[in-house]
Amino acid sequence: MTTATRWNITRCEQHRDWMLNLDADCPDPCDNCTYRAVYELDVPMVARRRGGPLEPPLNANDRIHFRVRSQRTRLIREAVLVAAKAARIPTGSHLTVTLHYRPGDNRRRDADNLVPTLKAACDALARGSRRDWVGLELVPDDTPKHMTKNMPVIHPGPGDRRLWIEVEITP
């Protein structure tokens, strides 16, 4: 199941109370108010071995068969595409995408191992140059001109395992 959450963020000293409000706009915007819409979309996780814990579907250290890798990439793209459509994310001039992972424990992990998962999620949001895969087309391409891909963030500590992306839209 995919979920999506939206925040409106403004950076205005006069309207400091409206800095982070869920689905609410500033009631009296001024010329200094700059709105950015931030969406949070869940990314599916997979069990790498039977009965094992859920983990990110793609990892830079994986040595898996190309068919399995292709299936997991398709899983990520389709789930992000469905979640973004459900959230009704508007098109913009620039996207900033950050992948977040809460593994549920405090073991050491490298954030750069999650980059393949981030790449598949970003491909679902942009059109891209390939004819065989058409993304959501929120931006024309996932090049740095139209999309900033931040390094994945790993949240330590116990809790529920979760994998999600934050998509910030600049109009």
N, C-alpha and C positions, 0 to 999 in steps of 0.2 A: 504494500500500500504506500502510495506517495502522498506526502503532505507538502503544503506550501504556506509560508507565512510572509506577510508584507509589513514593512515599516516605512514611514515617511520621516525623513531626517531633514532638519533645517539648521543652518548655521547662522543665527542672527542673535546678537546680544540682547536686542529688545524683546525677542520672543523666546527667551531661554527656556521657558516652561514647556515649549513644544519641541524640545530637542529630540525626543524619541517617543513617538506615540504610535500605537498600533492602529492602522487604517484611519488616521485622523489628519486633517490638514490644518494649517495655522488659520485661525478664524479671521485674522486681520493682517494679511501679508504686506510686507513693505518691500522697498527696492533692494534691501540687503538680504532678504530671505532667499536662500538657494535650496531648492528641493532636490533630493536624491531619493529614488525609490530603491529599497533593499529588499530582496526576496530570499527566502531560505527554502531550499528544495532538498528533499531526502534523496539519497543515492542508495540503490540496493546493495546488500552485502551477500556473500555466498559462504557456504561451508566448504572449505577446501578438502576436507576428508569427511567420510561418513560419520555423523554424530559429533563432529567437531564444532567449535565455536564459529559464529559468523565473522567474516573478515572482509576487507576490501577486495573486490573482484580482480583487480589487476595490481601487480606489484612489480617493481623494476627488478627484483631478485628472482621472479618466477622463471622457471624453465619448463614451460608447459607446451603441449602440442598446439600447432597453429590453429586448429579447428576449435579447441577449447578457448583459446585466446580470442578468436573471432566471435564466439558465442557470448563470452563475457563482455566484450566491447559492445556488441549489439544490445545486450541487456542494459548496460549503463546508458547508452544513447536513447533507447526507447523509453526507459524509466524517466530520465531527465526531460525528454521531449513531452511526455504525458504530464508530468508535474508542472512544467512551465506553461503548457497550454491551459491546464486547470487553474493556474494562478493568474492567467491572463496578463502575462508580462508584456508590456508594450515595447515597441522598437525604440531604439535610441541611437545616439551617435557613438557612444562608447560604453562598453561593459567592463566591470571589474569583477573577476570571479576568484573566489577563495574556497578551497576544499578544506573541510574540518573533519577530524576523526577523533572519536572518543572510544578507545579500545576497551575500557572497563577495568584496566589494571595499571600498574606503574612500571611495567617493564620498559626498558630502553627501546626506542624505535627511531629510525631515520625518516624524517619527513619527506626527503626526496624520493623515497621508494614509492610514494603515492602519486607521483607525477603521471604515470600512465592512466590512472583512474581520472585524474583531473583533465587530461587531454581528451579522453572520450566524452566527458561531460561537456567540455567547451565545444567540441565538434557538434554536439546536438543543438547548441544554442546559435551557432553561426551558419551561414549558408555554405561557405567554403568554395573551393574551385573545382571539386570533383562533381561530375555529372551523376554518378551512381548513388551518391548520398546527399540528400537535401535535408539540411537541418531546419530549425525553426525560423531562421533568417531574422533574428533580432538585430543583428549587425551584418554587413555585407561579407565579412570574412573574419577569421580569428587571428589575424595578424596584429602586431602591436599597435598599429594605427587605430584599430577598432576595438581591441580587447586587451585588457591587462590581466594576466594570469599570475596571481600571487602564489607564493610558495605554500604548500599545504601546512595546516596547523594541526598539531596533535595535542589534545587536551588530556592531561594526566589525571589520575585519581580513579577511585572506584565509581561505579555507576553503570548505567545501561550502555551497551555498545551501540554506537550510532555513527553514521557517515552522512554528511550533508554538504551542500555547496551554498555559499552566499553569493548572490548576483546583485551587483549594484549598477543601476542604470543612470547614465548621465544623459539628459535630454539634448 
